[in-house]
Amino acid sequence: MFCPLKLILMPVLLDYSLGLSDLTAFYPELTVHVGDSALMGCVIQSTEGKSVTKVDWIHSRGQHVKDEYVLYYYANMSVPAGRFQNRSHLVGDVSHSDGSLLLQDVQEADRGIYTCELYLGKEGKVFKKAMVLHVLPEDPKELIVRVGESALMECHFQSTEEKRVTKVDWMFSSGQHAREEVVLLYNLNRPMRYPQYQGRFQNRVNLVGDIAHNDGAIMLQRVKESDEGNYTCRIYLGSLMFRKTLALHVILEKPQTTSRPEVLGGNHVVIIVGIVCITLLLLTGLILILKKTHRNESSGCSTTLMKTLEDTKKANPEKHVYSSITTWEMTEEPSGKPDSTYMIMHPVQSSLTSDPNNLLGKKTSWEIPKTDQAF
């Protein structure tokens, strides 16, 4: 009679003799994301006719951290404790030796070891079970897909038990004040246990999750632009409900652009060659015009210079060195002296064409005009 109890109490004694870190290898483990729910089972298969009188759930984060109560059950009353007050629920049937715990909205500080203690009968015999809870960062709650693709929307909670789920619902809303549309209804308590699809999602939604493993995931196929909105999953554990909302964003298909350079065709090559040839011909003609213009300007300058020299020769004929003598008539003076004639000679510059040597070699002739003497 005492042998089974001895085996049951062995883990309790080991908990106090060894550190918690040394026992985690022997405990079942559960991994959840921040904001999800975790179902931690605590069931006694055989109690030899003894009923459970008390249930305690205790959380521990290590040897140097004080343990804290999560929930306790006594006298047919379940009482959540401390910071778990609004998030812990006793979902097991105590009358059937089931003290399973549902922890909702898991936080980072919730990681650690959870110990369940079931007290049997009036003797206060204790059945103890522990498990390790690992908490990961929050799972993305947004999903982005393209038009025409499929969208996998997950909805499950981690559990050490493979039962409990009684109902799964999926609802859609395009906005805060929009009316909700039914995407999927699945009730295990009804005679016809198969998913029911309604509305415009009827032929495009499939239940792909395993309800027996607390998984209510769905696959939405051939996504349309009008499917964008919020999808809410509700998994029921009897009277309790696990809820999760996903936001689906639908983007339009964009044409693919390639960065490879475009290969020119035959027509493009002909056009480019023609442009190059025309450009060369225009440049050649322009160069010839410039040369001809320059040659005409040079010839005009030479002609003008020669004409200027000829005009200069005509305008400056050869002149005599001296001009004719200017005579002055003298009036008779009363002194009675004979009259005299005066001559004034003016030098004249030679022309540009006269030879100075010829001027030096010739004798200068002087013309003396005859003047009448005054009487």
Stockholm file with secondary structure:
# STOCKHOLM 1.0

chainA/1-375         MFCPLKLILMPVLLDYSLGLSDLTAFYPELTVHVGDSALMGCVIQSTEGKSVTKVDWIHSRGQHVKDEYVLYYYANMSVPAGRFQNRSHLVGDVSHSDGSLLLQDVQEADRGIYTCELYLGKEGKVFKKAMVLHVLPEDPKELIVRVGESALMECHFQSTEEKRVTKVDWMFSSGQHAREEVVLLYNLNRPMRYPQYQGRFQNRVNLVGDIAHNDGAIMLQRVKESDEGNYTCRIYLGSLMFRKTLALHVILEKPQTTSRPEVLGGNHVVIIVGIVCITLLLLTGLILILKKTHRNESSGCSTTLMKTLEDTKKANPEKHVYSSITTWEMTEEPSGKPDSTYMIMHPVQSSLTSDPNNLLGKKTSWEIPKTDQAF
#=GR chainA/1-375 SS CHHHHHHHHHHHHHHHHSCHHHHGGGSCEEEEETTCCEEECCBCSCCTTCCEEEEEEEEECCTTSCCEEEEEEETTEEEECGGGTTTEEECSCGGGTBCCEEECSCCGGGCEEEEEEEEETTTTEEEEEEEEEEEESCCCCEEEEETTSCEEECCBCEESSSCCCCEEEEEEESSTTSCCEEEEEEETTSSSCSCBCCGGGTTTEEECSCGGGTBCCEEECSCCGGGCEEEEEEEEETTEEEEEEEEEEEECCCCCCCCSCCCCCHHHHHHHHHHHHHHHHHHHHHHHHHHHHHHHHHHHHHHHHHHHHHHHHHHSCCCCSBCCCEECCCCCCTTCCCCCCCEECCBCCCCTTSCHHHHHHSCCCCCCCCCCCCC
#=GC SS_cons         CHHHHHHHHHHHHHHHHSCHHHHGGGSCEEEEETTCCEEECCBCSCCTTCCEEEEEEEEECCTTSCCEEEEEEETTEEEECGGGTTTEEECSCGGGTBCCEEECSCCGGGCEEEEEEEEETTTTEEEEEEEEEEEESCCCCEEEEETTSCEEECCBCEESSSCCCCEEEEEEESSTTSCCEEEEEEETTSSSCSCBCCGGGTTTEEECSCGGGTBCCEEECSCCGGGCEEEEEEEEETTEEEEEEEEEEEECCCCCCCCSCCCCCHHHHHHHHHHHHHHHHHHHHHHHHHHHHHHHHHHHHHHHHHHHHHHHHHHSCCCCSBCCCEECCCCCCTTCCCCCCCEECCBCCCCTTSCHHHHHHSCCCCCCCCCCCCC
//
